[in-house]
Amino acid sequence: MDRRSFLRNTAYTSIVLSSGTFPLMASPFAPEITKLTILHTNDVHSRIDPFPMDGSKNEGLGGAAKRASLIKKIRSEEKNVLLFDAGDIFQGTPYFNFFGGELEMKLMSEMGYDAATIGNHDFDLGVDGLEKQLKHANFPLLTCNYDFSDTVLNGKTQPYKIFKKDGIKIGVFGVGIELNGLVPASLYKGTIYKDPLVEAENTSKFLKEQEMCDFVICLSHLGYKYNENKVSDQVLASASSHIDLILGGHTHTFLNTPDRVVNKTNKPVIISQVGWAGIVLGRLDIYFERNKKDTCVTCKNLMVSS
């Protein structure tokens, strides 16, 4: 699907989109439009520096400094910005081996991340290792399907968080992949894994119907899709009723344009994932009409390069 078709198909019929703007805004009868900019990463895997200039496919790409500059620039240009990560913050370079995740958390805090979810590699130093680094994070870790009651992480994560931007109420929650068979039991210890489809449905319903959120975002580390019968972002989207946007991770999938899956109520759920290693900074601009019922989503992902 080309970009024009994607934009047309993801917009509700009451809104006409052209070149990323609403033509109706030029009319004296134009509805009031609120723009929300969502920035996101996933599976950064401790990639602090850009890839070396060694002739490899990814040479010169990524790096925390360039990503921070892009984020700062966008915040200077846009009024309502939220920044999220979909897990696997840790593991992949010597920075993690030496500092155990401290540097990653400090840099994300400096960049102003608003929330993140937990990936399987974030358990690579155990629940104790993850808990140790939380003091360096000034953003919450969101997960609604990991029960940490019998671990040192008890009470140190949240199932969801609500943000308010220019009159728009955004509910954000996280879901994680099954750890059994993927992570040694000695690392996740007493963590109880709950069905992500059930927990996501319950949490998103609560956010929409009880908290009256205008838009619900899921930070997912389930993976984009699989050939076998396994829970994925596509499965989650089709089984949901209240999720508007899934920001995914785990499968390192580069989606040039977001996917669109119809949910149980015949409404579109947008899925986005931006590969791995911080090579791409995901950007979605969401336009809300005054009644908050009509929305349009456009994608402007940015390559992180020197």
Steps between C-alpha positions, in 0.01 A plus 500: 500500500645841407504793743204678341285186521609445858404851605169475320418164653594593855301823504138499606271599215405835650857627462678577174879493509736659248879525540477445875258787566126542518366709210198581717727712719502767231123535522326734748286199590803278568483274804757558771792260451738386774828339393679241713849385402604152614872411486608143567787252505534128566777243543772762531717231667751726673604662171644818648740580217422496128603190308868529401602620154621157393318448172216305662135552408429712811822702509453844654140434598344531844658648809351665805643847428340530156169358626501754784558782249209385283271478803603846617438647154153345474407624847602852396269479200198318645280588795380156610768230496519161673803267486478125564709182480369147441764303688838325471679807624786280626758262349700519180814709558779514761325798661248256647769253602690769690219713642207259523243734345580813701616700198196403294257612770686825559507587131130423453425719800707781348309463173171531688339164432146500634468122549635164387403137524717200592663270244637152559862624486424749775510194728855406393636595843188368670219682673761615752710657225201677349382625839848635572484729195154642561645773721662642186171516307271800542236332282276204593525143372151393394379138496154363565573129452812444714410447865806589708333455839753238612808681371709805581310683224177488699342845490775641279324474166158624388233337281421831329547874508273781380632810326312821421602712203305808394166359610571150365514214752738219400509168681819296461562145621759227441494127423790255497588172334486163677829455684492122549731344242639839400659614826653270765261457794784595735495850349129580505456301822146531641362713215153376403413528131137583422322463166582823310177487299285486812700757694524738204125482440422563868749785533405675175129468583566658840694785340230569240184443704600585856780754456334639186822513299468638148782284366653175630855391419650158570878469541552140394796265512306209349644518149341623177384166351596132480438214262409270787203536733649750745374822653625801305411864445281401205316244713466750785360766268238271347395369844467846655208738534649816651863531380570775246875462451756225567867597519681169474833332550681166529504388134722789384254576221559811289156622395543781248133576543290377792273200463124527535295216654124501554397420858195319641283810459605551136720799580864541391790439737831648386819295561846653477848361563837652407748215479778498758817673628352850486557516124157658451307740721132424448268796455123500476296820483145452621238762420187523716185688408333704769252222581799261546315230309660563164875445468762472230848348533801586284845342513829689470768259629852646515830329427748557783832572329798730539 
